[in-house]
C-alpha cells in the first residue's frame, strides 16, 4: 500500500554541485533566478555561499559535501523535509565522498524525490506545471520491510 506526500506550491529545494560543476549550476541558477526566488533553498557549503551571493536570495547552508553536507541533505530527504534536489554531479571524476553521493541518489529514489543531475533535466523539471502547484508524490509503504524477520544472534 502506498501513501502520498504533498509537495506544496513553494518547494524546498536542495542545490548541490561538485567542484567541476559549480559554474554550470551557477549559470543555470542565474537563468532561473526568478523561479528559484519562489522557493526555499538549501545547499551544501561552498555551493550555497556562491549561489547566495549571486542570486541575492537567502540559502540555508550545510557543511561541505565531503564533510557531511551530503549526509545532511540525505537526512532531510529521509525526514520528508525536502521536495526537490538539483545535484550537478561530476560523472567523470571520482569523488572522495562517492558513497555519500550514491546514498543521496538512492534516497531520492526510495522517497520518490524529483532530482535533476544536469541542466537539461533541471530545465525540464522547472518547466513542469507541477513546479507552481501542489503535487501529490506517491510514497511506497516500507512497513513490511521494517517488520521483516531479522537473523538471530547466538546468545552464548
Residue pairs with C-beta under 8 A, 6 or more apart in sequence:
1 141
2 138
2 139
2 140
2 141
3 138
3 139
3 141
4 136
4 137
4 138
4 139
5 80
5 112
5 136
5 137
5 139
6 134
6 135
6 136
6 137
7 83
7 84
7 130
7 134
7 135
7 136
7 137
8 83
8 134
9 38
9 132
9 133
9 134
10 38
10 39
10 40
11 39
11 40
11 83
11 84
11 131
12 39
12 40
12 42
12 76
12 81
12 82
12 83
12 84
13 36
13 39
13 40
13 41
13 42
13 82
13 83
13 84
13 85
13 86
14 41
14 42
14 43
14 73
14 76
14 82
14 84
14 85
14 86
14 87
15 25
15 29
15 41
15 42
15 43
15 47
15 48
15 51
15 59
15 86
16 43
16 44
16 47
16 65
16 69
16 70
16 73
16 85
16 86
16 87
16 88
16 89
16 104
17 24
17 25
17 47
17 87
17 88
17 89
18 65
18 88
18 89
18 90
18 93
18 95
19 90
20 90
20 92
20 93
21 88
21 89
21 90
22 46
22 47
22 50
22 88
24 88
24 119
25 47
25 51
25 86
25 88
26 50
26 51
26 54
27 119
28 86
28 88
28 119
28 122
28 123
29 36
29 51
29 54
29 55
30 54
30 55
32 122
32 126
33 55
33 57
35 126
35 131
36 55
36 57
37 55
37 57
38 132
40 60
41 51
41 57
41 58
41 59
41 60
42 48
42 59
42 60
42 61
42 62
42 73
42 76
42 82
43 51
43 52
43 59
43 60
43 61
43 62
44 61
44 62
44 63
44 64
44 65
44 69
44 70
44 72
44 73
45 61
45 62
45 63
45 64
45 65
45 67
45 69
46 64
48 59
48 60
48 61
48 62
49 61
51 57
51 59
52 58
52 59
52 61
62 68
62 69
62 72
62 73
63 69
63 72
65 95
65 97
65 100
65 101
66 95
66 96
66 97
66 100
70 97
70 100
70 101
70 103
70 104
71 100
71 103
73 82
73 85
73 104
74 100
74 103
74 104
74 107
76 82
77 85
77 104
77 107
77 108
77 111
77 113
78 107
78 111
80 111
82 113
83 113
83 114
84 113
84 114
84 115
84 116
84 125
85 104
85 108
85 113
85 114
85 115
85 116
86 115
86 116
86 122
86 125
87 104
87 105
87 115
87 116
87 117
88 117
88 118
88 119
89 95
89 101
89 117
95 101
105 115
107 113
108 115
110 140
110 142
111 139
112 137
112 138
112 139
112 140
113 137
114 125
114 137
116 122
116 124
116 125
125 131
